[in-house]
């Protein structure tokens, strides 16, 4: 301990050397006599040092009440402010230590600091303080962690009818929870009191906090949330004050009700036309986590009351229920289809996935369209909007087919409707999307009515018959083909597999006016040279053969056969990995060399995938085919339909070449199938 009579200390005090004192004197062990001398010194900087050392002594429990009262009423604002800040941090002091600061009329900043310290540590001070700017400024600087009794402080803040104080109570409640100075039960009680506030922002904030996971242990009373979700009362003699029915409060109440599992208030809000529209949507969406199977018809019916407003929310609700294993029954499929037909913004893929288990009822509902399927010129198909309705129905049918339903013939259904369609364009687009090759004759029959759309569809389903019909039409110079002559020539060229006939067609064309896609496809490799390449490939090394043939622009059928062999080899080796060594399938040498799990125990081997070397070769082949404008295999049309994406990522153009295969070993995949594992491909 430093002796107060130390000549060096005395000299430093006499000359006001704050730096020397701070460096050579331990404030926590400073003698009371030295503190008293500093506190009464005429130099404000020494009095500030005394405040700092008093704070250090307070940490150890040593309180000098006389000095605290003296410094608290110091005439220098900086000293008085430092003392008030000291009381804020160390507020657990006896009442006798608090100075009578109001009697000395401190400046505004000191007055606010002292008031803040009293609010933090003196019970009953807040209710007695008159409203005004000092109180609001003091409350704005409160921190829940500084309060001696946080629940008491929050009770006092919520006990006054003041929106600013209610907002401060909400802020401090959140701070106290996250700082672990306020128990969840006390916080829930405070938030419940704030629900009675007359300020929408405060009520919405309290509801938002009650929607947090910590609050779900003790659910909010349903009648409280139902009252906040209810529309605001209107009419003569009704005061507009209050928060019920406001959009922010109702939205927050929806989130809180969903968190606490209160479905009845949400059902009431979704069905009440007086509730704000966006709140009704959110209430219906939130019900997806709460409803049971028997509520599915009610959700569909609620969406049907206003399909444009509630249709997307109803589908979102049903999708969430679907993920929970609550499947839409066939009896409700037509209702969901009606929602999707009424609001085209609902994604067709979402509807198809939702109704896959009721696909037969969905197909029947979609095919039972308006009287738009009629011969052109008849009155049966003249109803307004029929074309748009069928376009939407066809989008949904295509999405349903893409779910992979083996027991549906959507392509055949669309082809059967095409001859009677008043507007064939959407039907032709659907046939192209479905790649339904048996519809070739139906598409050719629609060629005079919609030549552009028919030619576009024939890119996907055309064959020898298409080549013959187009060649004959071009030779006869049919009027409906004249505007589309170049497109028809391109299709004849791209669909013609016979080199001799392609050469004969080329001789009839003007080299200076070749269609672009024909010019891009010129220079195909000679079939005799390809035969040499096939013979050079080693049968017992399928990976090397695939890389070689793909790199030399071999026919896609050859590459497809090799890819099927690689997939089968990988799948068979994986399926027999647990057998005795003499019964395990041995991979060809080139596949075994690139197997990343070749040294792992059989029980820990992962599902095999097509080697990256094979994928790289397929991607290179796909880029060349795409660049040459090829449309066979049909998967290349997917790259053409997404040309903007493939312009930035040309590797994607070949992704479809590594997809699943049908029973004949022919490619039947989609562009993203390259990432499927070998076992899944074989299973398909």
C-alpha positions, 0 to 999 in steps of 0.5 A: 500500500502506498503511504499517504505521507510518501513525499513523491506522492505528495509532490505529484499531488501538489503539482497535479501530475496525473500521469505519475500518480496513475503509473506509480500508485495502485488505485485498488490499494489507495489509502482513504486519506489520499483518496479524500485529498484527491476528491477535494483537490482543486484540479478536476483531473485529480478528482477524475482520478479519484473517481477511477480509483473509487471504482476500483475499490468498489469492485473489492467491496470498499465503499466510501459514501462521503466521497461518492456523495461529494464527487456526485455533486461536483461542479465540474460536469466531467467529474459528475458524469464519471461518478454517475457512470460509476453508479450505473456500473456499481449500482448495488450501493446503500441508499445513503451513498446516493447524492442529492444531485437534483438539488444542485441543478446539474447540466442535462447530460449529467442529469440524464446519466444520474436518472439512468443510474437510478432507473437501473438500481433504485426500485420505484424511481421510474413510476415516480419520474415525470414524463419528459425528454430526460426520462426518454433519453435515460431510457434509451441508454439502458442496458439490461445487463447493468440492472440490479433487478432486470424483471423489476425494471421491465415491470416498471417500463411496461407499467406506464402507458408510454409507447417509448417505454414499451419499446424500450421494454421490448428491447431490454427483454430481448437483450436480457434473454440473450445475455442470460440475465432474464429467465424465459418465464419472466421474459414470457410474462413481460412479452405477454404484457406488451401484447396489450400495448397500444403501439402496433410496432411493439405488439408485432415485436413481442409476437415476433419474439414469442415466435422464437423457439425458446417461447414454444415451451409454454404456448401462448393462450389461443384467445390472445392470438385470435384477438390479434388476428381478428380484423379491426372493428369498424363502424359508427362510434368505433374508435380507430385506436388499437392494434388488432387487424393491422398487417404487421401485427397480424403477420407476426401473430401468424408466425407466433400461432404457427410456432405454438401449434395453434391451428384454429386461429390460423384457420379462422384468419385464412377464411376471414375476408376482412383480414389483410390479404397477405396475412391470409396467405401466410396463415394458410401457408403456415397451416401445412405444418399443423393440419391433419389428413382430414383437413386436406379438403378444407384447404382445397376448398379454402383456396377455391374461394379466391384462387388468385389470392389463396391458390398458391398458398393452398398449394404450398400448404398441401406441399408441406403436408405432402412432405409430412406424408399427408398425401392428396387423395384422388377425390381432391385432385380435381380441386387442386387442378382447378387452383392451378388452372385459375392461377398460372403463377403456381409452378406446374412442377409443384402441382405435378409432384403433389398429385403424382399419387393421384395421377390418374384422377389428375389426368382425367381432370386435365383432359376434361377441358373446355370445348376448345377441341373442335374443328376450326370454324365451329361454334363449339370452340369459340368460348373466350380464353379456351386457348389459354386454358388448354395451354395451362392444362398441357403444361400441367400434363407435361409436368405430370409426365415428367414425374416418370409415371409409367402407367400414363400415356400423356403423349398419346392423350395429347396426340389424340387431342391435336386433330380437334384442337382449335389452336394446335400450337400449345399441343404441338409444343407439348408433344415436343416437350414430351418427345412422343415419337408416335405422334409424328403422323398427327404432327405432320397432319397439323403442319398446314395449320401451324407450320412453325409450331409443327416443324418445331415439334418434328425436331423432337418426334420426326423420322423418315416419314417427316423427311419424306413429307417435307421433301415432297412439300418442298418439291411441290412448293406448297404455300404454307411451307414457303415462309418456312422453307429454310427450316424445312430444309434444315429438318430434312437434312438433320433427320436424314441418316443416309449419307447418299440421300444427304449428298443428293439433297446437298447437290440441289442446294445453293452453296451461297444460300445454305441454311445455317444449321445445314452449313454447321453440320457439314463435314461429318466423318465418313462411315468407313473411317468410323468402322476402322475406329470401332475395330481399333477399340479394345472390347475388354477396355470399355473406358479407353474405348469410350474415350477414344471413340468420343474423342474422334466424333464416333456415332452416338450409338457406339458411345452409348453402348460402351457407356451402358457396358461401363455402368453395368460393370460398375453396378455388378461389381458393387452388387457382388462386393460382399460375395466370396472372392471367387464369386465377386465380379472383377472390373475390366483393367481400365475401370479398376485402375480408376476405381477410387475405392479399390483398396477399401474393404468391401463393407466400406465401399461407396456407391460407384459412379461413372468415372470422370474421364468418361464424363469428360469425353462425353461432354466433349462429344456433346459440345461438338454435337451441339456446336454442329446443330445436331438434334439426334439424340433427342437429348440435344434438344434440351441443350438447344432449349437452354442455349443461353445457359449453355453459351456460358457453360458449354459442358452442359450441352453433353450432360444428357449423353450420360443418362439412363437407358431404356430396355433396348440400350438406347439413350433415354436420359435428361441433361442432369442425369450425368450425376446419377450413380451407376446403380440408379442408372441400371435400376432404371 
